[in-house]
Amino acid sequence: MKYYQEALNHPIFNYIEQAADELDLDAFVIGGFVRDFFLNRKKSDLDIDIVAVGSGIELAQKTAKLLPHQPKVQVFKNYGTAMLRAFDVEIEFVGARKESYTENSRNPEVKQGSLEDDQNRRDFTINALALQLNKKDFGKLLDPFNGLEDLQHNLIRTPLEPSITYSDDPLRMMRAIRFAAQLNFKIEEASLNAIAANNHRLKIVSKERLVSEFNKIMLTEKPSKGIKLLHTTKLLSFLLPELTNLQGIDEVEGQTHKDNFWHTLEVVDNISRETNNLWLRWAALLHDIGKAPTKKFSKKNGWTFHGHEFIGAKMVFKLFKRLKMPLNDKMKYVQKLVLLSSRPIAIVDEEVTDSAVRRLIFDAGDYLEDLMILCEADITTKNPKRFKRYHNNFKKVRTKIKEVEERDHVRNFQPPVSGSEIMEAFNLQPCKEIGIIKNTIKEAILDGEIPNEYEAAKQLMHTKAEELGLVKQEDTNV
C-alpha cells in the first residue's frame, strides 16, 4: 500500500478531509489531477475531481461551510454533482456511481455505487487513479487497474474490455486519441482495434463534443500524431471526409501528383511549430481541401487543381456549418486564408511587382502575417536546395511587402475620397456610379497608376465622373 501525501499539498484538500470525516464519508481525488501529479505535469488550470462514497453534493456543501469565505455551491441535481470555487480553483464533487448504457445514447443510467464501481466506469486506467482524502488514510493510492504502471509505460488502456468501453460512450475513442497525442502515449493494440471496430458509433456523439476533442488534438505539439490515429481507425473520414478525400496518388501516362493528405499533415505540423493559434492551424488543415474536387489531368498541363483555393474557401463554410462550428469571424478568418493560400506563392514564382504586392497587402489586411506563416509552412519539399530557395524567395517577398506598405499604406485601405464626398461633388443620391468611381480610384491606387493621396484621387474622381456623364455640382449653378 503506497501513500502520496506530497500530492495533496493544495490547501483545499485539508478542508475536504475535514468535511469528509465529519460526514463520515470516504472521499477521494481522482482522474486528471492524480494522473498529472505522477506525470509531473504542471498545469496553470488545475482539474480537481472529488468522488465521495455517498453524496457528493453534501460533501461540497459541507466543504463550503468550512472554507473561510464560504463560496457558493453550484448544484446539478440531475447529474448528482456539485461544484465550488476556492483558492482560484474549481472543484467538482460527485457521488461514487455505476453506470449502464443503452445502444442509442452515450448518456448512461446512473445508480449509487462504490469507489470500485466508479473506477470501473472511468475511460482509461490512467484516469482511474485515486488518492484517499480521509485523515486515517490521507494520500493512499487506489489503483485497481495498474494505471500507474501504464503511466510508466506510456500506455493508453481501458479499465474494462475496450469494445464495451468504446461502444458505451463513443466519445472515449476521441479521448483515447487525444490523450495519446497530448501525452505522446501509445494506445494499447486491443484498444486501438476496438476503436476501429466501433468507429460507426461516433454518429451518436454530438458534433460539438467531437469538435471539442478534435480541437484539443489540433492544439497538441504535433497534431499529425493524433490525426494519423484518427485516420487509421476511420474516425477521421466520419469527422472530416473533405480531408481524407485528399489521400492518394493518381498516375496517368507516367505523370503523378503528390499525396495532398499527407502533405497537409506536414503543413499542420510545420505551422504548429510557429503558432498556437487554433484557427491558423485549422487554415493549414483545410488549405488544400479544394484540390480533391478540382483535380484534373490533361496531356498539355498534366495534373492541375485550378481554382482549388476558391472552391476550398466555399467548402470551409459548409464544413463549419456541418460540424456546428462558429460561423463568425473565426470561420471567415479560415476562409480568407484558404482563399489566399496560393497568392504569396504566385508572387514568389514570378517577378515580384509592386502592384502584385500591393494587392496582396490589400486583400489580406490584418491577416497578412498569418498568411505568410501559412505559406512558409506549406513548403514541405525534402530537397534541401529547393527548401532553401523557397524560403529565401519568401524573405524577398516579406522585404517587398514592408517596402510597399511603408510607402503606399494600403493595408485595410479606404479610398482617399469618400462616397459622401462624391455625392456632394456631383449632387447625387445613392447610386451605382458612386461605387464605380470609388472602385476606379481603388484599382488605380493598387495598380500604382496614382499615389494613395487625396489630390490625385480627387482628380481621378472628376475624370471618371465625366466619363460617366455626371454633371458637376458647380456646373448646375452657372
Buried (B, 14 or more C-beta within 10 A) or exposed (E): EEBBEEBBEBEBBBBBBBBBBEBEBBBBBBBBBBBBBBBEEEEEEBBBBBBBBBBBBBBBBBBBEBBEEEBEBEBEEEBBBBBBBBEEBEBBBBBBBBBEBEEEEBEBEBEBBEBEBBBBBBBBBBBBBBBBBBEEBBBBBBBBBBBBEBBEEEBBBBBEEBBEBBBBBBBBBBBBBBBBBBBEBBBBEEBBBBBEBBBEBBEBBEEEBBBEBBBBBBBBEBBBBBBBBBBBBBBBBBBBEBBBBBBEEEEEEEEEBEBBBBBBBBBBBBBBEBBEBBBBBBBBBBBBBBBBBBBEBEEEEBBBBEEBBEBBBEBBBEBBEEBEBEEEEBBBBBBBBBBBBBBBBEBBEEEBBBEBBBBBBBBBEEBBEBBBBBBBBBBBEEEEEEEEBBEEBBEEBBEBBEEBBEEBEBBEBEBBBEBEBBBEBBBBEEEEBBEBBBEBBBEBBBEBEBBBEEEBBBEBBBEBBEEEEBEEEEEEEE
